[in-house]
């Protein structure tokens, strides 16, 4: 059975987005990939999985 994923859209100021893209590039990631990692890490930490 295929694992389905949901899309999450975030709205941020342009200045924050540009800084976020820079942080992602520093880690050789896309902004979307970094966002996914941060959301996953936050939820896992909250639920202590």
PDB file of N, CA, C, O and CB in Angstrom:
ATOM      1  N   UNK A   1       0.848  -1.180   0.000  1.00  0.00           N
ATOM      2  CA  UNK A   1       0.000   0.000   0.000  1.00  0.00           C
ATOM      3  C   UNK A   1       0.892   1.241   0.000  1.00  0.00           C
ATOM      4  O   UNK A   1       1.823   1.330   0.800  1.00  0.00           O
ATOM      5  CB  UNK A   1      -0.964   0.000   1.227  1.00  0.00           C
ATOM      6  N   UNK A   2       0.623   2.176  -0.867  1.00  0.00           N
ATOM      7  CA  UNK A   2       1.447   3.380  -1.000  1.00  0.00           C
ATOM      8  C   UNK A   2       1.249   4.319   0.185  1.00  0.00           C
ATOM      9  O   UNK A   2       0.137   4.494   0.685  1.00  0.00           O
ATOM     10  CB  UNK A   2       1.118   4.110  -2.305  1.00  0.00           C
ATOM     11  N   UNK A   3       2.347   4.913   0.616  1.00  0.00           N
ATOM     12  CA  UNK A   3       2.311   5.892   1.704  1.00  0.00           C
ATOM     13  C   UNK A   3       1.917   7.237   1.111  1.00  0.00           C
ATOM     14  O   UNK A   3       2.610   7.757   0.237  1.00  0.00           O
ATOM     15  CB  UNK A   3       3.694   5.983   2.447  1.00  0.00           C
ATOM     16  N   UNK A   4       0.807   7.803   1.582  1.00  0.00           N
ATOM     17  CA  UNK A   4       0.384   9.095   1.054  1.00  0.00           C
ATOM     18  C   UNK A   4       0.897  10.212   1.946  1.00  0.00           C
ATOM     19  O   UNK A   4       0.998  10.054   3.162  1.00  0.00           O
ATOM     20  CB  UNK A   4      -1.148   9.164   0.935  1.00  0.00           C
ATOM     21  N   UNK A   5       1.216  11.323   1.342  1.00  0.00           N
ATOM     22  CA  UNK A   5       1.721  12.484   2.073  1.00  0.00           C
ATOM     23  C   UNK A   5       0.794  13.647   1.821  1.00  0.00           C
ATOM     24  O   UNK A   5       0.193  13.752   0.753  1.00  0.00           O
ATOM     25  CB  UNK A   5       3.175  12.835   1.655  1.00  0.00           C
ATOM     26  N   UNK A   6       0.679  14.513   2.792  1.00  0.00           N
ATOM     27  CA  UNK A   6      -0.158  15.700   2.688  1.00  0.00           C
ATOM     28  C   UNK A   6       0.706  16.921   2.459  1.00  0.00           C
ATOM     29  O   UNK A   6       1.838  16.988   2.937  1.00  0.00           O
ATOM     30  CB  UNK A   6      -1.016  15.879   3.946  1.00  0.00           C
ATOM     31  N   UNK A   7       0.175  17.880   1.732  1.00  0.00           N
ATOM     32  CA  UNK A   7       0.876  19.128   1.446  1.00  0.00           C
ATOM     33  C   UNK A   7       0.539  20.141   2.538  1.00  0.00           C
ATOM     34  O   UNK A   7      -0.607  20.233   2.977  1.00  0.00           O
ATOM     35  CB  UNK A   7       0.494  19.680   0.034  1.00  0.00           C
ATOM     36  N   UNK A   8       1.543  20.896   2.970  1.00  0.00           N
ATOM     37  CA  UNK A   8       1.377  21.941   3.975  1.00  0.00           C
ATOM     38  C   UNK A   8       1.891  23.240   3.372  1.00  0.00           C
ATOM     39  O   UNK A   8       3.047  23.319   2.957  1.00  0.00           O
ATOM     40  CB  UNK A   8       2.133  21.590   5.311  1.00  0.00           C
ATOM     41  N   UNK A   9       1.047  24.247   3.323  1.00  0.00           N
ATOM     42  CA  UNK A   9       1.435  25.535   2.751  1.00  0.00           C
ATOM     43  C   UNK A   9       1.634  26.538   3.876  1.00  0.00           C
ATOM     44  O   UNK A   9       0.787  26.662   4.762  1.00  0.00           O
ATOM     45  CB  UNK A   9       0.370  26.044   1.740  1.00  0.00           C
ATOM     46  N   UNK A  10       2.752  27.254   3.842  1.00  0.00           N
ATOM     47  CA  UNK A  10       3.061  28.257   4.852  1.00  0.00           C
ATOM     48  C   UNK A  10       3.205  29.610   4.185  1.00  0.00           C
ATOM     49  O   UNK A  10       3.722  29.710   3.072  1.00  0.00           O
ATOM     50  CB  UNK A  10       4.345  27.890   5.627  1.00  0.00           C
ATOM     51  N   UNK A  11       2.754  30.639   4.859  1.00  0.00           N
ATOM     52  CA  UNK A  11       2.921  32.001   4.365  1.00  0.00           C
ATOM     53  C   UNK A  11       3.876  32.739   5.294  1.00  0.00           C
ATOM     54  O   UNK A  11       3.624  32.849   6.494  1.00  0.00           O
ATOM     55  CB  UNK A  11       1.549  32.741   4.268  1.00  0.00           C
ATOM     56  N   UNK A  12       4.973  33.243   4.736  1.00  0.00           N
ATOM     57  CA  UNK A  12       5.965  33.977   5.517  1.00  0.00           C
ATOM     58  C   UNK A  12       6.354  35.236   4.761  1.00  0.00           C
ATOM     59  O   UNK A  12       6.180  35.322   3.546  1.00  0.00           O
ATOM     60  CB  UNK A  12       7.215  33.099   5.808  1.00  0.00           C
ATOM     61  N   UNK A  13       6.878  36.200   5.481  1.00  0.00           N
ATOM     62  CA  UNK A  13       7.371  37.419   4.848  1.00  0.00           C
ATOM     63  C   UNK A  13       8.533  37.087   3.921  1.00  0.00           C
ATOM     64  O   UNK A  13       9.248  36.108   4.134  1.00  0.00           O
ATOM     65  CB  UNK A  13       7.805  38.454   5.911  1.00  0.00           C
ATOM     66  N   UNK A  14       8.715  37.907   2.893  1.00  0.00           N
ATOM     67  CA  UNK A  14       9.772  37.686   1.918  1.00  0.00           C
ATOM     68  C   UNK A  14      11.154  37.635   2.576  1.00  0.00           C
ATOM     69  O   UNK A  14      11.981  36.797   2.214  1.00  0.00           O
ATOM     70  CB  UNK A  14       9.738  38.779   0.862  1.00  0.00           C
ATOM     71  N   UNK A  15      11.408  38.521   3.536  1.00  0.00           N
ATOM     72  CA  UNK A  15      12.713  38.546   4.208  1.00  0.00           C
ATOM     73  C   UNK A  15      12.989  37.217   4.919  1.00  0.00           C
ATOM     74  O   UNK A  15      14.097  36.685   4.845  1.00  0.00           O
ATOM     75  CB  UNK A  15      12.775  39.714   5.220  1.00  0.00           C
ATOM     76  N   UNK A  16      11.987  36.693   5.598  1.00  0.00           N
ATOM     77  CA  UNK A  16      12.142  35.408   6.289  1.00  0.00           C
ATOM     78  C   UNK A  16      12.370  34.291   5.276  1.00  0.00           C
ATOM     79  O   UNK A  16      13.211  33.419   5.492  1.00  0.00           O
ATOM     80  CB  UNK A  16      10.899  35.099   7.158  1.00  0.00           C
ATOM     81  N   UNK A  17      11.630  34.316   4.182  1.00  0.00           N
ATOM     82  CA  UNK A  17      11.784  33.278   3.171  1.00  0.00           C
ATOM     83  C   UNK A  17      13.181  33.276   2.578  1.00  0.00           C
ATOM     84  O   UNK A  17      13.776  32.214   2.394  1.00  0.00           O
ATOM     85  CB  UNK A  17      10.758  33.460   2.072  1.00  0.00           C
ATOM     86  N   UNK A  18      13.710  34.453   2.277  1.00  0.00           N
ATOM     87  CA  UNK A  18      15.058  34.531   1.713  1.00  0.00           C
ATOM     88  C   UNK A  18      16.095  34.009   2.704  1.00  0.00           C
ATOM     89  O   UNK A  18      17.023  33.302   2.312  1.00  0.00           O
ATOM     90  CB  UNK A  18      15.391  35.976   1.315  1.00  0.00           C
ATOM     91  N   UNK A  19      15.947  34.346   3.969  1.00  0.00           N
ATOM     92  CA  UNK A  19      16.871  33.841   4.993  1.00  0.00           C
ATOM     93  C   UNK A  19      16.732  32.332   5.150  1.00  0.00           C
ATOM     94  O   UNK A  19      17.723  31.625   5.335  1.00  0.00           O
ATOM     95  CB  UNK A  19      16.616  34.538   6.345  1.00  0.00           C
ATOM     96  N   UNK A  20      15.500  31.845   5.075  1.00  0.00           N
ATOM     97  CA  UNK A  20      15.247  30.409   5.182  1.00  0.00           C
ATOM     98  C   UNK A  20      15.887  29.667   4.013  1.00  0.00           C
ATOM     99  O   UNK A  20      16.494  28.614   4.208  1.00  0.00           O
ATOM    100  CB  UNK A  20      13.733  30.127   5.231  1.00  0.00           C
ATOM    101  N   UNK A  21      15.756  30.208   2.793  1.00  0.00           N
ATOM    102  CA  UNK A  21      16.398  29.595   1.631  1.00  0.00           C
ATOM    103  C   UNK A  21      17.908  29.543   1.808  1.00  0.00           C
ATOM    104  O   UNK A  21      18.543  28.554   1.442  1.00  0.00           O
ATOM    105  CB  UNK A  21      16.044  30.364   0.355  1.00  0.00           C
ATOM    106  N   UNK A  22      18.487  30.602   2.369  1.00  0.00           N
ATOM    107  CA  UNK A  22      19.922  30.624   2.615  1.00  0.00           C
ATOM    108  C   UNK A  22      20.306  29.517   3.600  1.00  0.00           C
ATOM    109  O   UNK A  22      21.281  28.799   3.377  1.00  0.00           O
ATOM    110  CB  UNK A  22      20.359  32.005   3.153  1.00  0.00           C
ATOM    111  N   UNK A  23      19.546  29.378   4.682  1.00  0.00           N
ATOM    112  CA  UNK A  23      19.821  28.317   5.656  1.00  0.00           C
ATOM    113  C   UNK A  23      19.735  26.937   5.002  1.00  0.00           C
ATOM    114  O   UNK A  23      20.559  26.065   5.279  1.00  0.00           O
ATOM    115  CB  UNK A  23      18.836  28.404   6.836  1.00  0.00           C
ATOM    116  N   UNK A  24      18.754  26.744   4.148  1.00  0.00           N
ATOM    117  CA  UNK A  24      18.605  25.464   3.459  1.00  0.00           C
ATOM    118  C   UNK A  24      19.818  25.198   2.560  1.00  0.00           C
ATOM    119  O   UNK A  24      20.346  24.086   2.542  1.00  0.00           O
ATOM    120  CB  UNK A  24      17.300  25.445   2.624  1.00  0.00           C
ATOM    121  N   UNK A  25      20.257  26.214   1.821  1.00  0.00           N
ATOM    122  CA  UNK A  25      21.420  26.047   0.944  1.00  0.00           C
ATOM    123  C   UNK A  25      22.668  25.702   1.750  1.00  0.00           C
ATOM    124  O   UNK A  25      23.502  24.917   1.297  1.00  0.00           O
ATOM    125  CB  UNK A  25      21.660  27.323   0.123  1.00  0.00           C
ATOM    126  N   UNK A  26      22.801  26.278   2.931  1.00  0.00           N
ATOM    127  CA  UNK A  26      23.944  25.978   3.794  1.00  0.00           C
ATOM    128  C   UNK A  26      23.989  24.494   4.171  1.00  0.00           C
ATOM    129  O   UNK A  26      25.057  23.945   4.441  1.00  0.00           O
ATOM    130  CB  UNK A  26      23.888  26.839   5.062  1.00  0.00           C
ATOM    131  N   UNK A  27      22.824  23.860   4.185  1.00  0.00           N
ATOM    132  CA  UNK A  27      22.727  22.437   4.535  1.00  0.00           C
ATOM    133  C   UNK A  27      22.536  21.554   3.303  1.00  0.00           C
ATOM    134  O   UNK A  27      22.200  20.375   3.416  1.00  0.00           O
ATOM    135  CB  UNK A  27      21.573  22.214   5.508  1.00  0.00           C
ATOM    136  N   UNK A  28      22.755  22.143   2.126  1.00  0.00           N
ATOM    137  CA  UNK A  28      22.569  21.420   0.855  1.00  0.00           C
ATOM    138  C   UNK A  28      21.172  20.810   0.760  1.00  0.00           C
ATOM    139  O   UNK A  28      21.012  19.654   0.371  1.00  0.00           O
ATOM    140  CB  UNK A  28      23.629  20.314   0.708  1.00  0.00           C
ATOM    141  N   UNK A  29      20.174  21.599   1.119  1.00  0.00           N
ATOM    142  CA  UNK A  29      18.781  21.171   1.055  1.00  0.00           C
ATOM    143  C   UNK A  29      17.987  22.188   0.253  1.00  0.00           C
ATOM    144  O   UNK A  29      18.446  23.303   0.006  1.00  0.00           O
ATOM    145  CB  UNK A  29      18.181  20.999   2.476  1.00  0.00           C
ATOM    146  N   UNK A  30      16.791  21.785  -0.149  1.00  0.00           N
ATOM    147  CA  UNK A  30      15.838  22.748  -0.687  1.00  0.00           C
ATOM    148  C   UNK A  30      15.085  23.348   0.487  1.00  0.00           C
ATOM    149  O   UNK A  30      15.093  22.792   1.585  1.00  0.00           O
ATOM    150  CB  UNK A  30      14.858  22.082  -1.716  1.00  0.00           C
ATOM    151  N   UNK A  31      14.437  24.478   0.258  1.00  0.00           N
ATOM    152  CA  UNK A  31      13.636  25.092   1.315  1.00  0.00           C
ATOM    153  C   UNK A  31      12.518  24.133   1.740  1.00  0.00           C
ATOM    154  O   UNK A  31      12.223  24.010   2.929  1.00  0.00           O
ATOM    155  CB  UNK A  31      13.043  26.449   0.837  1.00  0.00           C
ATOM    156  N   UNK A  32      11.908  23.467   0.786  1.00  0.00           N
ATOM    157  CA  UNK A  32      10.838  22.515   1.104  1.00  0.00           C
ATOM    158  C   UNK A  32      11.329  21.350   1.939  1.00  0.00           C
ATOM    159  O   UNK A  32      10.661  20.923   2.881  1.00  0.00           O
ATOM    160  CB  UNK A  32      10.211  21.993  -0.166  1.00  0.00           C
ATOM    161  N   UNK A  33      12.511  20.833   1.588  1.00  0.00           N
ATOM    162  CA  UNK A  33      13.080  19.716   2.331  1.00  0.00           C
ATOM    163  C   UNK A  33      13.420  20.127   3.760  1.00  0.00           C
ATOM    164  O   UNK A  33      13.166  19.372   4.698  1.00  0.00           O
ATOM    165  CB  UNK A  33      14.328  19.185   1.622  1.00  0.00           C
ATOM    166  N   UNK A  34      13.990  21.311   3.932  1.00  0.00           N
ATOM    167  CA  UNK A  34      14.310  21.797   5.268  1.00  0.00           C
ATOM    168  C   UNK A  34      13.028  22.016   6.070  1.00  0.00           C
ATOM    169  O   UNK A  34      12.965  21.674   7.251  1.00  0.00           O
ATOM    170  CB  UNK A  34      15.129  23.102   5.191  1.00  0.00           C
ATOM    171  N   UNK A  35      12.013  22.584   5.432  1.00  0.00           N
ATOM    172  CA  UNK A  35      10.733  22.775   6.110  1.00  0.00           C
ATOM    173  C   UNK A  35      10.143  21.453   6.585  1.00  0.00           C
ATOM    174  O   UNK A  35       9.648  21.355   7.708  1.00  0.00           O
ATOM    175  CB  UNK A  35       9.748  23.477   5.187  1.00  0.00           C
ATOM    176  N   UNK A  36      10.198  20.442   5.731  1.00  0.00           N
ATOM    177  CA  UNK A  36       9.702  19.115   6.101  1.00  0.00           C
ATOM    178  C   UNK A  36      10.463  18.569   7.298  1.00  0.00           C
ATOM    179  O   UNK A  36       9.859  18.048   8.235  1.00  0.00           O
ATOM    180  CB  UNK A  36       9.816  18.146   4.917  1.00  0.00           C
ATOM    181  N   UNK A  37      11.784  18.686   7.271  1.00  0.00           N
ATOM    182  CA  UNK A  37      12.597  18.192   8.382  1.00  0.00           C
ATOM    183  C   UNK A  37      12.245  18.905   9.679  1.00  0.00           C
ATOM    184  O   UNK A  37      12.097  18.267  10.721  1.00  0.00           O
ATOM    185  CB  UNK A  37      14.084  18.367   8.075  1.00  0.00           C
ATOM    186  N   UNK A  38      12.109  20.230   9.618  1.00  0.00           N
ATOM    187  CA  UNK A  38      11.810  20.994  10.829  1.00  0.00           C
ATOM    188  C   UNK A  38      10.444  20.637  11.402  1.00  0.00           C
ATOM    189  O   UNK A  38      10.299  20.496  12.617  1.00  0.00           O
ATOM    190  CB  UNK A  38      11.873  22.484  10.537  1.00  0.00           C
ATOM    191  N   UNK A  39       9.442  20.491  10.539  1.00  0.00           N
ATOM    192  CA  UNK A  39       8.100  20.124  11.011  1.00  0.00           C
ATOM    193  C   UNK A  39       8.126  18.724  11.620  1.00  0.00           C
ATOM    194  O   UNK A  39       7.576  18.504  12.698  1.00  0.00           O
ATOM    195  CB  UNK A  39       7.068  20.189   9.850  1.00  0.00           C
ATOM    196  N   UNK A  40       8.764  17.777  10.930  1.00  0.00           N
ATOM    197  CA  UNK A  40       8.858  16.411  11.464  1.00  0.00           C
ATOM    198  C   UNK A  40       9.569  16.381  12.806  1.00  0.00           C
ATOM    199  O   UNK A  40       9.100  15.732  13.741  1.00  0.00           O
ATOM    200  CB  UNK A  40       9.586  15.504  10.478  1.00  0.00           C
ATOM    201  N   UNK A  41      10.697  17.078  12.913  1.00  0.00           N
ATOM    202  CA  UNK A  41      11.450  17.108  14.173  1.00  0.00           C
ATOM    203  C   UNK A  41      10.630  17.724  15.300  1.00  0.00           C
ATOM    204  O   UNK A  41      10.650  17.225  16.426  1.00  0.00           O
ATOM    205  CB  UNK A  41      12.754  17.889  13.994  1.00  0.00           C
ATOM    206  N   UNK A  42       9.910  18.801  15.007  1.00  0.00           N
ATOM    207  CA  UNK A  42       9.095  19.484  16.014  1.00  0.00           C
ATOM    208  C   UNK A  42       7.991  18.568  16.541  1.00  0.00           C
ATOM    209  O   UNK A  42       7.791  18.466  17.752  1.00  0.00           O
ATOM    210  CB  UNK A  42       8.481  20.764  15.426  1.00  0.00           C
ATOM    211  N   UNK A  43       7.276  17.905  15.634  1.00  0.00           N
ATOM    212  CA  UNK A  43       6.180  17.028  16.044  1.00  0.00           C
ATOM    213  C   UNK A  43       6.711  15.835  16.823  1.00  0.00           C
ATOM    214  O   UNK A  43       6.136  15.456  17.844  1.00  0.00           O
ATOM    215  CB  UNK A  43       5.383  16.551  14.822  1.00  0.00           C
ATOM    216  N   UNK A  44       7.810  15.235  16.349  1.00  0.00           N
ATOM    217  CA  UNK A  44       8.390  14.098  17.064  1.00  0.00           C
ATOM    218  C   UNK A  44       8.837  14.491  18.463  1.00  0.00           C
ATOM    219  O   UNK A  44       8.635  13.737  19.415  1.00  0.00           O
ATOM    220  CB  UNK A  44       9.568  13.526  16.284  1.00  0.00           C
ATOM    221  N   UNK A  45       9.445  15.672  18.594  1.00  0.00           N
ATOM    222  CA  UNK A  45       9.887  16.129  19.902  1.00  0.00           C
ATOM    223  C   UNK A  45       8.687  16.365  20.819  1.00  0.00           C
ATOM    224  O   UNK A  45       8.725  16.012  21.998  1.00  0.00           O
ATOM    225  CB  UNK A  45      10.722  17.411  19.767  1.00  0.00           C
ATOM    226  N   UNK A  46       7.631  16.958  20.284  1.00  0.00           N
ATOM    227  CA  UNK A  46       6.438  17.248  21.083  1.00  0.00           C
ATOM    228  C   UNK A  46       5.835  15.953  21.622  1.00  0.00           C
ATOM    229  O   UNK A  46       5.447  15.878  22.787  1.00  0.00           O
ATOM    230  CB  UNK A  46       5.393  18.019  20.243  1.00  0.00           C
ATOM    231  N   UNK A  47       5.759  14.943  20.769  1.00  0.00           N
ATOM    232  CA  UNK A  47       5.181  13.668  21.173  1.00  0.00           C
ATOM    233  C   UNK A  47       6.222  12.702  21.714  1.00  0.00           C
ATOM    234  O   UNK A  47       5.887  11.585  22.107  1.00  0.00           O
ATOM    235  CB  UNK A  47       4.464  13.038  20.011  1.00  0.00           C
ATOM    236  N   UNK A  48       7.486  13.125  21.738  1.00  0.00           N
ATOM    237  CA  UNK A  48       8.596  12.319  22.261  1.00  0.00           C
ATOM    238  C   UNK A  48       8.614  10.916  21.655  1.00  0.00           C
ATOM    239  O   UNK A  48       8.688   9.910  22.361  1.00  0.00           O
ATOM    240  CB  UNK A  48       8.505  12.222  23.784  1.00  0.00           C
ATOM    241  N   UNK A  49       8.545  10.884  20.329  1.00  0.00           N
ATOM    242  CA  UNK A  49       8.553   9.596  19.621  1.00  0.00           C
ATOM    243  C   UNK A  49       9.950   9.070  19.494  1.00  0.00           C
ATOM    244  O   UNK A  49      10.156   7.997  18.927  1.00  0.00           O
ATOM    245  CB  UNK A  49       7.926   9.725  18.241  1.00  0.00           C
TER     246      UNK A  49
END
